[in-house]
Amino acid sequence: MSGDVAPVVRLGHDLVRNFEALPPEKAAEEVATHIRKFWDPRMRHDLLARVRRGDTDLHPLLVRAAEDLVDGDVDRAEIREPSGG
């Protein structure tokens, strides 16, 4: 990665480090849940745009988690439930 790491990449990789001890599917689910609950919609949009462009700086687990995200998709019931992150 370059010295100028975008905030969404840095924060996404922080999440990956917190959950990568879990089985891959569970880790991706937890990362996606955290992003849905706590990231600003602009940050989610930026991450999804990077995934669509094939940004090679993104960790594969972060890419997998982003596959579960849809621009503008927030489940209000899910926000009320605690998450692992």
Secondary structure as UniProt FT lines:
FT   HELIX           7..19
FT   TURN            20..21
FT   HELIX           24..38
FT   HELIX           41..53
FT   TURN            56..57
FT   HELIX           60..66
FT   TURN            67..68
FT   TURN            71..72
FT   HELIX           76..80
//
